[in-house]
């Protein structure tokens, strides 16, 4: 049973009512365990010992007025309270929630996030540069490619047909692009910028399927093009044409020599030595 001693019974009852369930349970457990009278002074649960002294559950000593004492029995002064400061809320009352200070939003902050359902069907909200080739930058600001340059490289586009030769296309394209001279503009930029306009059909579609921005210089672009359109089957066919070469019954030697050299030109990585090539020709 909990014992509560106070000067005013009504005030004591109000103090007990202000305690939370957790505090009441703690008060009851403390009293049951100590089996000593429990007093509540200034909302502090105190236990009176056999010597008449008051202690809190942590063992700190108090006087009859609820003031904390040190080991010598002197009152420990409490921090001064600013009279202008707001009164702390009772133990059973949570501190009032202060409204958050108003902070003006920055210009256009979050404007891109506010979209209607219909906006999600508009491609302009989601469009990005999807080009696989990102030409390297250059220092000159007043340079622009003339429309005639695009027309020039597009006169004989590469479609990706089995009969087309990708190495010949690269050779012709580099030759045309080298005729364009511009101070402060690298040839790497010109080749990367004009190359997409030299493709058509399946070849143009292949370039669009590459990861955006994955090609940043001409060497990478040329390597990706040749690896795709000059596959292993084409290399094996070229090597087979070299290793099984025979002059036709009515074919002149000069014509046979030109044809044999074209096979080597189409497959510069054939791997045959000069002696082996001479043996295949004879």
DRENDO-1510 file (C-alpha; in Angstrom, 1 decimal, always signed):
<recs>
REC; n; res; u; v; w
REC; 1; UNK; +0.0; +0.0; +0.0 .
REC; 2; UNK; +1.3; +3.5; -0.9 .
REC; 3; UNK; +1.6; +6.0; +2.0 .
REC; 4; UNK; +1.5; +9.7; +1.0 .
REC; 5; UNK; +2.1; +12.4; +3.7 .
REC; 6; UNK; +1.5; +16.0; +2.9 .
REC; 7; UNK; +0.5; +19.2; +4.7 .
REC; 8; UNK; -2.7; +19.4; +2.7 .
REC; 9; UNK; -4.5; +16.2; +1.8 .
REC; 10; UNK; -6.3; +17.9; -1.1 .
REC; 11; UNK; -3.0; +19.1; -2.6 .
REC; 12; UNK; -1.6; +15.6; -2.1 .
REC; 13; UNK; -4.4; +14.1; -4.1 .
REC; 14; UNK; -4.0; +16.6; -6.9 .
REC; 15; UNK; -0.3; +15.7; -7.0 .
REC; 16; UNK; -1.0; +12.0; -7.2 .
REC; 17; UNK; -3.5; +12.7; -10.0 .
REC; 18; UNK; -0.8; +14.6; -11.9 .
REC; 19; UNK; +1.5; +11.6; -11.9 .
REC; 20; UNK; +1.6; +9.3; -14.9 .
REC; 21; UNK; +0.9; +5.6; -14.7 .
REC; 22; UNK; +4.5; +4.9; -15.0 .
REC; 23; UNK; +5.3; +7.2; -12.0 .
REC; 24; UNK; +2.5; +5.8; -9.9 .
REC; 25; UNK; +3.8; +2.2; -10.6 .
REC; 26; UNK; +7.3; +3.3; -9.7 .
REC; 27; UNK; +6.0; +4.8; -6.4 .
REC; 28; UNK; +4.2; +1.7; -5.5 .
REC; 29; UNK; +7.1; -0.6; -6.3 .
REC; 30; UNK; +9.5; +1.6; -4.3 .
REC; 31; UNK; +7.1; +1.6; -1.3 .
REC; 32; UNK; +6.5; -2.2; -1.4 .
REC; 33; UNK; +10.2; -2.9; -1.7 .
REC; 34; UNK; +11.4; -0.6; +1.0 .
REC; 35; UNK; +8.4; -1.2; +3.3 .
REC; 36; UNK; +9.0; +2.3; +4.6 .
REC; 37; UNK; +6.8; +5.4; +4.5 .
REC; 38; UNK; +7.0; +7.2; +1.2 .
REC; 39; UNK; +6.5; +10.9; +0.9 .
REC; 40; UNK; +6.1; +13.2; -2.1 .
REC; 41; UNK; +7.6; +16.7; -1.8 .
REC; 42; UNK; +7.6; +19.1; -4.7 .
REC; 43; UNK; +6.7; +16.2; -7.0 .
REC; 44; UNK; +9.7; +14.2; -5.8 .
REC; 45; UNK; +9.2; +10.7; -4.4 .
REC; 46; UNK; +11.1; +10.4; -1.1 .
REC; 47; UNK; +11.6; +7.5; +1.3 .
REC; 48; UNK; +11.8; +8.2; +5.0 .
REC; 49; UNK; +14.4; +6.0; +6.7 .
REC; 50; UNK; +14.4; +4.7; +10.2 .
REC; 51; UNK; +16.5; +7.6; +11.3 .
REC; 52; UNK; +13.9; +10.0; +9.9 .
REC; 53; UNK; +16.0; +11.2; +7.0 .
REC; 54; UNK; +14.5; +11.5; +3.5 .
REC; 55; UNK; +16.1; +9.9; +0.4 .
REC; 56; UNK; +15.1; +9.6; -3.2 .
REC; 57; UNK; +15.3; +6.2; -5.0 .
REC; 58; UNK; +18.8; +7.1; -6.2 .
REC; 59; UNK; +20.0; +7.6; -2.6 .
REC; 60; UNK; +20.2; +11.4; -2.6 .
REC; 61; UNK; +19.3; +13.1; +0.7 .
REC; 62; UNK; +16.6; +15.7; +1.0 .
REC; 63; UNK; +15.2; +17.9; +3.8 .
REC; 64; UNK; +11.6; +18.4; +4.8 .
REC; 65; UNK; +11.2; +21.2; +2.2 .
REC; 66; UNK; +12.3; +18.9; -0.6 .
REC; 67; UNK; +15.7; +20.6; -1.0 .
REC; 68; UNK; +18.6; +18.4; -2.0 .
REC; 69; UNK; +21.4; +18.0; +0.6 .
REC; 70; UNK; +25.1; +17.2; +0.3 .
REC; 71; UNK; +27.0; +14.7; +2.4 .
REC; 72; UNK; +27.5; +17.4; +5.2 .
REC; 73; UNK; +23.7; +18.1; +5.3 .
REC; 74; UNK; +24.0; +21.5; +3.5 .
REC; 75; UNK; +21.4; +22.5; +1.0 .
REC; 76; UNK; +22.7; +22.2; -2.6 .
REC; 77; UNK; +21.7; +25.5; -4.3 .
REC; 78; UNK; +19.6; +25.1; -7.4 .
REC; 79; UNK; +20.3; +27.0; -10.6 .
REC; 80; UNK; +18.7; +30.5; -10.7 .
REC; 81; UNK; +15.4; +30.6; -12.6 .
REC; 82; UNK; +15.0; +33.4; -15.1 .
REC; 83; UNK; +11.6; +35.0; -14.2 .
REC; 84; UNK; +11.2; +36.0; -17.9 .
REC; 85; UNK; +11.5; +32.3; -19.0 .
REC; 86; UNK; +8.3; +30.4; -19.5 .
REC; 87; UNK; +7.2; +28.1; -16.7 .
REC; 88; UNK; +8.1; +24.4; -17.4 .
REC; 89; UNK; +5.1; +22.2; -18.0 .
REC; 90; UNK; +3.9; +19.8; -15.3 .
REC; 91; UNK; +5.2; +16.3; -15.2 .
REC; 92; UNK; +2.1; +14.9; -16.8 .
REC; 93; UNK; +1.9; +17.6; -19.5 .
REC; 94; UNK; +4.0; +17.5; -22.5 .
REC; 95; UNK; +5.8; +20.7; -23.6 .
REC; 96; UNK; +3.7; +22.6; -26.1 .
REC; 97; UNK; +4.7; +22.1; -29.7 .
REC; 98; UNK; +6.1; +25.2; -31.2 .
REC; 99; UNK; +5.2; +25.9; -34.8 .
REC; 100; UNK; +8.2; +25.6; -37.2 .
REC; 101; UNK; +9.7; +28.9; -38.2 .
REC; 102; UNK; +8.5; +29.9; -41.6 .
REC; 103; UNK; +11.2; +29.7; -44.2 .
REC; 104; UNK; +10.5; +31.1; -47.7 .
REC; 105; UNK; +11.0; +28.6; -50.5 .
REC; 106; UNK; +13.8; +29.3; -52.9 .
REC; 107; UNK; +12.8; +30.4; -56.4 .
REC; 108; UNK; +11.6; +27.4; -58.5 .
REC; 109; UNK; +12.4; +25.1; -55.6 .
REC; 110; UNK; +10.4; +21.9; -56.1 .
REC; 111; UNK; +8.7; +23.3; -59.2 .
REC; 112; UNK; +9.8; +20.3; -61.3 .
REC; 113; UNK; +8.3; +17.8; -58.8 .
REC; 114; UNK; +4.7; +19.2; -59.1 .
REC; 115; UNK; +3.2; +17.4; -62.1 .
REC; 116; UNK; -0.2; +16.3; -63.1 .
REC; 117; UNK; -1.1; +12.9; -64.2 .
REC; 118; UNK; -1.3; +14.1; -67.8 .
REC; 119; UNK; +2.3; +15.5; -67.5 .
REC; 120; UNK; +3.6; +12.0; -67.2 .
REC; 121; UNK; +2.4; +11.3; -70.8 .
REC; 122; UNK; +4.4; +14.3; -72.1 .
REC; 123; UNK; +7.8; +13.4; -73.4 .
REC; 124; UNK; +9.2; +16.9; -73.0 .
REC; 125; UNK; +9.4; +16.4; -69.2 .
REC; 126; UNK; +11.6; +13.3; -69.6 .
REC; 127; UNK; +13.6; +14.1; -72.8 .
REC; 128; UNK; +17.4; +13.9; -72.5 .
REC; 129; UNK; +20.3; +13.8; -74.9 .
REC; 130; UNK; +20.3; +10.2; -76.1 .
REC; 131; UNK; +23.2; +10.4; -78.5 .
REC; 132; UNK; +25.9; +7.7; -78.0 .
REC; 133; UNK; +28.6; +10.0; -79.4 .
REC; 134; UNK; +29.6; +13.0; -77.2 .
REC; 135; UNK; +32.3; +14.9; -79.2 .
REC; 136; UNK; +35.2; +16.3; -77.2 .
REC; 137; UNK; +35.0; +20.0; -76.5 .
REC; 138; UNK; +37.1; +22.7; -78.3 .
REC; 139; UNK; +38.1; +26.2; -77.5 .
REC; 140; UNK; +36.7; +28.1; -80.4 .
REC; 141; UNK; +33.2; +29.6; -79.8 .
REC; 142; UNK; +32.4; +30.9; -83.3 .
REC; 143; UNK; +32.7; +27.7; -85.2 .
REC; 144; UNK; +29.8; +25.9; -86.8 .
REC; 145; UNK; +29.6; +23.0; -89.3 .
REC; 146; UNK; +28.2; +24.1; -92.7 .
REC; 147; UNK; +25.2; +22.1; -94.0 .
REC; 148; UNK; +27.3; +21.1; -97.0 .
REC; 149; UNK; +29.6; +19.1; -94.7 .
REC; 150; UNK; +26.7; +16.9; -93.6 .
REC; 151; UNK; +25.6; +16.5; -97.2 .
REC; 152; UNK; +29.1; +15.5; -98.2 .
REC; 153; UNK; +29.5; +12.6; -95.7 .
REC; 154; UNK; +25.9; +11.4; -96.4 .
REC; 155; UNK; +26.3; +11.0; -100.1 .
REC; 156; UNK; +27.4; +7.3; -99.7 .
REC; 157; UNK; +26.1; +6.2; -96.4 .
REC; 158; UNK; +26.8; +2.8; -94.8 .
REC; 159; UNK; +23.6; +0.7; -94.3 .
REC; 160; UNK; +25.1; -2.4; -92.7 .
REC; 161; UNK; +24.3; -4.7; -95.7 .
REC; 162; UNK; +26.3; -8.0; -95.9 .
REC; 163; UNK; +27.9; -6.9; -99.1 .
REC; 164; UNK; +29.2; -3.6; -97.7 .
REC; 165; UNK; +32.7; -3.3; -96.3 .
REC; 166; UNK; +32.9; -1.4; -93.0 .
REC; 167; UNK; +36.7; -0.8; -93.4 .
REC; 168; UNK; +36.1; +0.9; -96.7 .
REC; 169; UNK; +33.5; +3.1; -95.2 .
REC; 170; UNK; +35.8; +4.2; -92.4 .
REC; 171; UNK; +38.5; +4.9; -94.9 .
REC; 172; UNK; +36.3; +7.0; -97.1 .
REC; 173; UNK; +34.7; +8.9; -94.2 .
REC; 174; UNK; +38.1; +9.8; -92.7 .
REC; 175; UNK; +39.3; +11.0; -96.1 .
REC; 176; UNK; +36.3; +13.3; -96.5 .
REC; 177; UNK; +36.4; +14.7; -93.0 .
REC; 178; UNK; +40.1; +15.5; -93.3 .
REC; 179; UNK; +39.3; +18.0; -96.1 .
REC; 180; UNK; +37.6; +20.2; -93.4 .
REC; 181; UNK; +40.0; +22.7; -91.9 .
REC; 182; UNK; +39.1; +24.9; -88.9 .
REC; 183; UNK; +41.5; +26.6; -86.5 .
REC; 184; UNK; +40.9; +25.7; -82.9 .
REC; 185; UNK; +38.7; +22.7; -83.8 .
REC; 186; UNK; +40.2; +19.2; -83.4 .
REC; 187; UNK; +39.8; +16.5; -86.1 .
REC; 188; UNK; +38.6; +14.3; -83.3 .
REC; 189; UNK; +35.6; +16.6; -82.8 .
REC; 190; UNK; +34.8; +16.8; -86.6 .
REC; 191; UNK; +34.9; +13.0; -87.0 .
REC; 192; UNK; +32.7; +12.4; -84.0 .
REC; 193; UNK; +30.2; +15.1; -85.0 .
REC; 194; UNK; +29.9; +14.0; -88.7 .
REC; 195; UNK; +30.0; +10.3; -88.3 .
REC; 196; UNK; +26.3; +9.7; -87.5 .
REC; 197; UNK; +25.3; +11.4; -90.7 .
REC; 198; UNK; +27.4; +8.9; -92.7 .
REC; 199; UNK; +25.1; +6.0; -91.5 .
REC; 200; UNK; +21.7; +4.9; -92.7 .
REC; 201; UNK; +19.3; +2.0; -92.2 .
REC; 202; UNK; +20.4; -0.7; -89.8 .
REC; 203; UNK; +23.7; +1.1; -89.2 .
REC; 204; UNK; +22.0; +4.3; -88.0 .
REC; 205; UNK; +19.7; +2.2; -85.8 .
REC; 206; UNK; +22.6; +0.4; -84.3 .
REC; 207; UNK; +24.2; +3.7; -83.2 .
REC; 208; UNK; +21.0; +4.8; -81.6 .
REC; 209; UNK; +20.9; +1.7; -79.4 .
REC; 210; UNK; +24.2; +2.3; -77.8 .
REC; 211; UNK; +24.3; +3.8; -74.3 .
REC; 212; UNK; +24.1; +7.6; -74.3 .
REC; 213; UNK; +27.4; +9.3; -73.9 .
REC; 214; UNK; +29.4; +6.0; -74.1 .
REC; 215; UNK; +31.6; +7.2; -77.0 .
REC; 216; UNK; +33.6; +10.3; -76.3 .
REC; 217; UNK; +36.4; +10.2; -79.0 .
REC; 218; UNK; +36.9; +9.0; -82.5 .
REC; 219; UNK; +39.0; +6.0; -81.7 .
REC; 220; UNK; +36.3; +4.5; -79.4 .
REC; 221; UNK; +33.6; +5.3; -82.0 .
REC; 222; UNK; +35.6; +3.6; -84.8 .
REC; 223; UNK; +36.4; +0.6; -82.7 .
REC; 224; UNK; +32.7; +0.1; -81.7 .
REC; 225; UNK; +31.6; +0.4; -85.4 .
REC; 226; UNK; +34.2; -2.2; -86.6 .
REC; 227; UNK; +33.5; -4.6; -83.8 .
REC; 228; UNK; +29.8; -4.6; -84.7 .
REC; 229; UNK; +29.9; -4.7; -88.4 .
REC; 230; UNK; +33.2; -6.6; -89.0 .
REC; 231; UNK; +32.3; -9.7; -87.0 .
REC; 232; UNK; +34.2; -13.0; -86.6 .
REC; 233; UNK; +32.4; -14.6; -89.4 .
REC; 234; UNK; +33.6; -11.9; -91.8 .
REC; 235; UNK; +37.2; -12.4; -90.6 .
REC; 236; UNK; +37.0; -16.2; -91.1 .
REC; 237; UNK; +35.6; -15.7; -94.6 .
REC; 238; UNK; +38.5; -13.3; -95.5 .
REC; 239; UNK; +41.1; -15.7; -94.1 .
REC; 240; UNK; +39.5; -18.6; -96.0 .
REC; 241; UNK; +39.7; -16.6; -99.3 .
REC; 242; UNK; +43.4; -16.0; -98.7 .
REC; 243; UNK; +44.3; -19.6; -97.7 .
REC; 244; UNK; +42.3; -21.2; -100.6 .
REC; 245; UNK; +43.2; -18.7; -103.2 .
REC; 246; UNK; +43.5; -20.0; -106.8 .
REC; 247; UNK; +43.9; -18.2; -110.0 .
REC; 248; UNK; +41.0; -18.7; -112.4 .
REC; 249; UNK; +41.6; -20.8; -115.6 .
REC; 250; UNK; +41.1; -17.8; -117.8 .
REC; 251; UNK; +42.1; -15.2; -115.3 .
REC; 252; UNK; +45.1; -13.0; -116.1 .
REC; 253; UNK; +47.8; -13.1; -113.5 .
REC; 254; UNK; +47.5; -9.3; -112.9 .
REC; 255; UNK; +43.8; -9.7; -112.2 .
REC; 256; UNK; +44.5; -12.6; -109.9 .
REC; 257; UNK; +47.1; -10.6; -108.1 .
REC; 258; UNK; +44.7; -7.6; -107.6 .
REC; 259; UNK; +42.0; -9.9; -106.2 .
REC; 260; UNK; +44.5; -11.6; -103.9 .
REC; 261; UNK; +45.6; -8.2; -102.6 .
REC; 262; UNK; +42.0; -7.1; -102.0 .
REC; 263; UNK; +41.5; -10.1; -99.7 .
REC; 264; UNK; +44.5; -9.1; -97.6 .
REC; 265; UNK; +43.2; -5.5; -97.6 .
REC; 266; UNK; +39.8; -6.6; -96.4 .
REC; 267; UNK; +41.4; -8.5; -93.5 .
REC; 268; UNK; +44.6; -6.8; -92.3 .
REC; 269; UNK; +44.5; -9.0; -89.3 .
REC; 270; UNK; +44.7; -12.2; -91.3 .
REC; 271; UNK; +47.8; -13.4; -89.4 .
REC; 272; UNK; +49.6; -14.9; -92.4 .
REC; 273; UNK; +53.4; -14.3; -92.9 .
REC; 274; UNK; +54.8; -13.1; -96.2 .
REC; 275; UNK; +56.1; -16.6; -97.0 .
REC; 276; UNK; +52.7; -18.1; -96.3 .
REC; 277; UNK; +51.0; -15.5; -98.6 .
REC; 278; UNK; +53.5; -16.2; -101.4 .
REC; 279; UNK; +52.7; -20.0; -101.0 .
REC; 280; UNK; +49.0; -19.4; -101.3 .
REC; 281; UNK; +49.4; -17.2; -104.4 .
REC; 282; UNK; +51.6; -19.7; -106.3 .
</recs>
